[in-house]
Amino acid sequence: MPLVARLASPPEFRKLADLYAAAGETPPTMADMVLLAEEDGAIRGALRVVMARGLMRLDGVIAPNDEVLALLLQQAGRWIGREACWVLVSKQNMPVYAAAGFEEQGLVPDTLQQEAAARGLVALLRPVPEEAESTEAIALDASAAAGQTLH
């Protein structure tokens, strides 16, 4: 079975807590959106989309290789749609994030700048792409695929 990405369901958050703990990351909460990368039913990676201090950011990105990271970022880009999104990354992973539309900015919010400096990371922003799909269209597509109707 190929590598696929999908949204994690709330019951899977317990399983994800162990994955995040093993990686030394904060486990997801019910307020987070979590994307999983799976292959043959096994979780290969995950990322959390969180709102913190008024900013949307990717946090707790766990990916064993560039293929998994690229897939997670591609799907995250679709789900965050028309929102600007920040992430803190290592210099070695910058090319994968750049390919997903993230870029360095001259101005970085103070809280992110301080955290990035303390952790030896770089703050990147995925600006709102002009062709971004609306959040409503994404939700309608997802519900239609599941055979549900949103009211």
ZADREN-143900 format. One record per residue (C-alpha): chain; x, y, z; residue number from 1; residue in three letters. Coordinates in nm, 4 decimals. Last residue first. Example, Ala and Ser with C-alpha at 12.3 -4.5 7.8 and 13.67 -1.06 7.14 Angstrom:
# residues 2
atom chaine A, east 1.3670, north -0.1060, up 0.7140, num 2, residu Ser $
atom chaine A, east 1.2300, north -0.4500, up 0.7800, num 1, residu Ala $
# end
This chain:
# residues 151
atom chaine A, east -2.5504, north 2.1871, up 0.6852, num 151, residu His $
atom chaine A, east -2.2696, north 1.9557, up 0.5766, num 150, residu Leu $
atom chaine A, east -2.3727, north 1.6413, up 0.3897, num 149, residu Thr $
atom chaine A, east -2.1943, north 1.3106, up 0.4278, num 148, residu Gln $
atom chaine A, east -2.0835, north 1.0483, up 0.1781, num 147, residu Gly $
atom chaine A, east -1.7242, north 1.0522, up 0.3037, num 146, residu Ala $
atom chaine A, east -1.5977, north 1.1962, up -0.0250, num 145, residu Ala $
atom chaine A, east -1.8781, north 1.4546, up -0.0140, num 144, residu Ala $
atom chaine A, east -1.7752, north 1.5518, up 0.3407, num 143, residu Ser $
atom chaine A, east -1.4128, north 1.6001, up 0.2379, num 142, residu Ala $
atom chaine A, east -1.5037, north 1.8030, up -0.0722, num 141, residu Asp $
atom chaine A, east -1.7393, north 2.0239, up 0.1315, num 140, residu Leu $
atom chaine A, east -1.4748, north 2.0827, up 0.3983, num 139, residu Ala $
atom chaine A, east -1.2108, north 2.1722, up 0.1381, num 138, residu Ile $
atom chaine A, east -1.4522, north 2.4030, up -0.0436, num 137, residu Ala $
atom chaine A, east -1.5375, north 2.5820, up 0.2838, num 136, residu Glu $
atom chaine A, east -1.1690, north 2.6299, up 0.3699, num 135, residu Thr $
atom chaine A, east -1.1187, north 2.8027, up 0.0374, num 134, residu Ser $
atom chaine A, east -0.8620, north 2.6550, up -0.2006, num 133, residu Glu $
atom chaine A, east -0.5438, north 2.8549, up -0.2283, num 132, residu Ala $
atom chaine A, east -0.4672, north 2.9850, up -0.5789, num 131, residu Glu $
atom chaine A, east -0.3310, north 3.3179, up -0.4564, num 130, residu Glu $
atom chaine A, east -0.1112, north 3.1413, up -0.2024, num 129, residu Pro $
atom chaine A, east -0.1392, north 3.2708, up 0.1552, num 128, residu Val $
atom chaine A, east 0.2150, north 3.3037, up 0.2794, num 127, residu Pro $
atom chaine A, east 0.3948, north 2.9958, up 0.4092, num 126, residu Arg $
atom chaine A, east 0.6279, north 3.1499, up 0.6630, num 125, residu Leu $
atom chaine A, east 0.9662, north 3.0241, up 0.7803, num 124, residu Leu $
atom chaine A, east 1.1389, north 3.0701, up 1.1156, num 123, residu Ala $
atom chaine A, east 1.4910, north 2.9218, up 1.1274, num 122, residu Val $
atom chaine A, east 1.6155, north 2.6974, up 1.4068, num 121, residu Leu $
atom chaine A, east 1.8969, north 2.7034, up 1.6640, num 120, residu Gly $
atom chaine A, east 1.6563, north 2.6273, up 1.9515, num 119, residu Arg $
atom chaine A, east 1.6963, north 2.9539, up 2.1457, num 118, residu Ala $
atom chaine A, east 1.7123, north 3.1567, up 1.8230, num 117, residu Ala $
atom chaine A, east 1.3960, north 2.9969, up 1.6854, num 116, residu Ala $
atom chaine A, east 1.2110, north 3.0489, up 2.0142, num 115, residu Glu $
atom chaine A, east 1.3110, north 3.4154, up 2.0287, num 114, residu Gln $
atom chaine A, east 1.2152, north 3.4788, up 1.6656, num 113, residu Gln $
atom chaine A, east 0.8876, north 3.2953, up 1.7122, num 112, residu Leu $
atom chaine A, east 0.7909, north 3.5087, up 2.0106, num 111, residu Thr $
atom chaine A, east 0.9081, north 3.8283, up 1.8419, num 110, residu Asp $
atom chaine A, east 0.6993, north 3.7754, up 1.5266, num 109, residu Pro $
atom chaine A, east 0.9293, north 3.7469, up 1.2232, num 108, residu Val $
atom chaine A, east 1.0025, north 4.0335, up 0.9865, num 107, residu Leu $
atom chaine A, east 1.2459, north 3.9787, up 0.7006, num 106, residu Gly $
atom chaine A, east 1.0732, north 3.6557, up 0.6046, num 105, residu Gln $
atom chaine A, east 1.2140, north 3.3203, up 0.5000, num 104, residu Glu $
atom chaine A, east 0.9941, north 3.1121, up 0.2743, num 103, residu Glu $
atom chaine A, east 0.7509, north 2.8224, up 0.2899, num 102, residu Phe $
atom chaine A, east 0.5876, north 2.7171, up -0.0382, num 101, residu Gly $
atom chaine A, east 0.6083, north 2.3366, up -0.0149, num 100, residu Ala $
atom chaine A, east 0.9379, north 2.3306, up -0.2108, num 99, residu Ala $
atom chaine A, east 1.0743, north 2.5799, up 0.0440, num 98, residu Ala $
atom chaine A, east 0.9812, north 2.3387, up 0.3249, num 97, residu Tyr $
atom chaine A, east 1.1779, north 2.0569, up 0.1611, num 96, residu Val $
atom chaine A, east 1.4731, north 2.2907, up 0.0938, num 95, residu Pro $
atom chaine A, east 1.4742, north 2.4200, up 0.4561, num 94, residu Met $
atom chaine A, east 1.5240, north 2.0766, up 0.6149, num 93, residu Asn $
atom chaine A, east 1.9028, north 2.1128, up 0.6621, num 92, residu Gln $
atom chaine A, east 1.8648, north 2.4644, up 0.8051, num 91, residu Lys $
atom chaine A, east 1.6494, north 2.3278, up 1.0857, num 90, residu Ser $
atom chaine A, east 1.2873, north 2.4360, up 1.0930, num 89, residu Val $
atom chaine A, east 1.0461, north 2.6594, up 1.2841, num 88, residu Leu $
atom chaine A, east 0.7082, north 2.6861, up 1.1134, num 87, residu Val $
atom chaine A, east 0.4658, north 2.9669, up 1.0350, num 86, residu Trp $
atom chaine A, east 0.1332, north 2.9557, up 0.8495, num 85, residu Cys $
atom chaine A, east -0.0605, north 3.2179, up 0.6549, num 84, residu Ala $
atom chaine A, east -0.4183, north 3.1031, up 0.6086, num 83, residu Glu $
atom chaine A, east -0.6124, north 3.0525, up 0.2864, num 82, residu Arg $
atom chaine A, east -0.5865, north 2.6759, up 0.2745, num 81, residu Gly $
atom chaine A, east -0.4560, north 2.5320, up 0.6012, num 80, residu Ile $
atom chaine A, east -0.5818, north 2.1938, up 0.4867, num 79, residu Trp $
atom chaine A, east -0.4199, north 2.1995, up 0.1425, num 78, residu Arg $
atom chaine A, east -0.0855, north 2.3201, up 0.2683, num 77, residu Gly $
atom chaine A, east -0.0942, north 2.0551, up 0.5397, num 76, residu Ala $
atom chaine A, east -0.1418, north 1.7928, up 0.2669, num 75, residu Gln $
atom chaine A, east 0.1685, north 1.9029, up 0.0786, num 74, residu Gln $
atom chaine A, east 0.3626, north 1.9453, up 0.4024, num 73, residu Leu $
atom chaine A, east 0.2799, north 1.5902, up 0.5139, num 72, residu Leu $
atom chaine A, east 0.3793, north 1.4472, up 0.1749, num 71, residu Leu $
atom chaine A, east 0.7064, north 1.6428, up 0.1694, num 70, residu Ala $
atom chaine A, east 0.7941, north 1.5306, up 0.5231, num 69, residu Leu $
atom chaine A, east 0.7282, north 1.1641, up 0.4420, num 68, residu Val $
atom chaine A, east 0.9475, north 1.1789, up 0.1309, num 67, residu Glu $
atom chaine A, east 1.2142, north 1.3882, up 0.3092, num 66, residu Asp $
atom chaine A, east 1.2756, north 1.1223, up 0.5759, num 65, residu Asn $
atom chaine A, east 1.1822, north 1.0061, up 0.9263, num 64, residu Pro $
atom chaine A, east 0.9097, north 1.2680, up 0.9673, num 63, residu Ala $
atom chaine A, east 0.7799, north 1.4097, up 1.2942, num 62, residu Ile $
atom chaine A, east 0.6595, north 1.7698, up 1.2826, num 61, residu Val $
atom chaine A, east 0.5606, north 1.8763, up 1.6330, num 60, residu Gly $
atom chaine A, east 0.4473, north 2.2211, up 1.5331, num 59, residu Asp $
atom chaine A, east 0.3132, north 2.3764, up 1.2168, num 58, residu Leu $
atom chaine A, east 0.1966, north 2.7259, up 1.2845, num 57, residu Arg $
atom chaine A, east -0.1101, north 2.9465, up 1.2813, num 56, residu Met $
atom chaine A, east -0.0485, north 3.2653, up 1.4729, num 55, residu Leu $
atom chaine A, east -0.2685, north 3.4427, up 1.7264, num 54, residu Gly $
atom chaine A, east -0.0464, north 3.3557, up 2.0213, num 53, residu Arg $
atom chaine A, east -0.0556, north 2.9881, up 1.9250, num 52, residu Ala $
atom chaine A, east -0.2943, north 2.8239, up 1.6805, num 51, residu Met $
atom chaine A, east -0.1784, north 2.4714, up 1.6065, num 50, residu Val $
atom chaine A, east -0.1288, north 2.2455, up 1.3042, num 49, residu Val $
atom chaine A, east 0.0318, north 1.9242, up 1.4243, num 48, residu Arg $
atom chaine A, east 0.2488, north 1.6992, up 1.2115, num 47, residu Leu $
atom chaine A, east 0.2803, north 1.3255, up 1.1751, num 46, residu Ala $
atom chaine A, east 0.5042, north 1.0521, up 1.0428, num 45, residu Gly $
atom chaine A, east 0.5304, north 0.6872, up 0.9405, num 44, residu Arg $
atom chaine A, east 0.2169, north 0.5567, up 1.1143, num 43, residu Ile $
atom chaine A, east 0.1676, north 0.1934, up 1.0167, num 42, residu Ala $
atom chaine A, east -0.1444, north 0.0817, up 0.8284, num 41, residu Gly $
atom chaine A, east 0.0518, north -0.0302, up 0.5211, num 40, residu Asp $
atom chaine A, east 0.2081, north 0.3154, up 0.4961, num 39, residu Glu $
atom chaine A, east 0.0709, north 0.6073, up 0.6886, num 38, residu Glu $
atom chaine A, east 0.1490, north 0.9789, up 0.7082, num 37, residu Ala $
atom chaine A, east -0.0654, north 1.1442, up 0.9701, num 36, residu Leu $
atom chaine A, east -0.2033, north 1.4964, up 0.9880, num 35, residu Leu $
atom chaine A, east -0.3013, north 1.6433, up 1.3227, num 34, residu Val $
atom chaine A, east -0.5358, north 1.9360, up 1.3794, num 33, residu Met $
atom chaine A, east -0.4920, north 2.0545, up 1.7341, num 32, residu Asp $
atom chaine A, east -0.7563, north 2.1548, up 1.9910, num 31, residu Ala $
atom chaine A, east -0.8016, north 1.7895, up 2.0968, num 30, residu Met $
atom chaine A, east -0.4419, north 1.7948, up 2.2135, num 29, residu Thr $
atom chaine A, east -0.1322, north 1.6706, up 2.0356, num 28, residu Pro $
atom chaine A, east 0.1679, north 1.5406, up 2.2271, num 27, residu Pro $
atom chaine A, east 0.4572, north 1.7777, up 2.3010, num 26, residu Thr $
atom chaine A, east 0.7713, north 1.6496, up 2.1310, num 25, residu Glu $
atom chaine A, east 1.0597, north 1.4389, up 2.2610, num 24, residu Gly $
atom chaine A, east 1.0352, north 1.2023, up 1.9628, num 23, residu Ala $
atom chaine A, east 0.9305, north 0.9094, up 2.1842, num 22, residu Ala $
atom chaine A, east 0.6738, north 1.1361, up 2.3520, num 21, residu Ala $
atom chaine A, east 0.5315, north 1.2331, up 2.0121, num 20, residu Tyr $
atom chaine A, east 0.4905, north 0.8716, up 1.9022, num 19, residu Leu $
atom chaine A, east 0.3384, north 0.7760, up 2.2396, num 18, residu Asp $
atom chaine A, east 0.0899, north 1.0657, up 2.2254, num 17, residu Ala $
atom chaine A, east 0.0058, north 0.9630, up 1.8678, num 16, residu Leu $
atom chaine A, east -0.1444, north 0.6360, up 1.9881, num 15, residu Lys $
atom chaine A, east -0.3590, north 0.8308, up 2.2326, num 14, residu Arg $
atom chaine A, east -0.4507, north 1.0830, up 1.9586, num 13, residu Phe $
atom chaine A, east -0.5841, north 0.8018, up 1.7392, num 12, residu Glu $
atom chaine A, east -0.9259, north 0.8111, up 1.9093, num 11, residu Pro $
atom chaine A, east -0.9589, north 1.1776, up 1.8024, num 10, residu Pro $
atom chaine A, east -0.9178, north 1.0969, up 1.4308, num 9, residu Ser $
atom chaine A, east -0.5969, north 1.1849, up 1.2520, num 8, residu Ala $
atom chaine A, east -0.6305, north 1.3695, up 0.9226, num 7, residu Leu $
atom chaine A, east -0.4830, north 1.1922, up 0.6236, num 6, residu Arg $
atom chaine A, east -0.1556, north 1.1332, up 0.4409, num 5, residu Ala $
atom chaine A, east -0.0765, north 0.8330, up 0.2232, num 4, residu Val $
atom chaine A, east 0.2322, north 0.6193, up 0.1545, num 3, residu Leu $
atom chaine A, east 0.1407, north 0.3456, up -0.0886, num 2, residu Pro $
atom chaine A, east 0.0000, north 0.0000, up 0.0000, num 1, residu Met $
# end
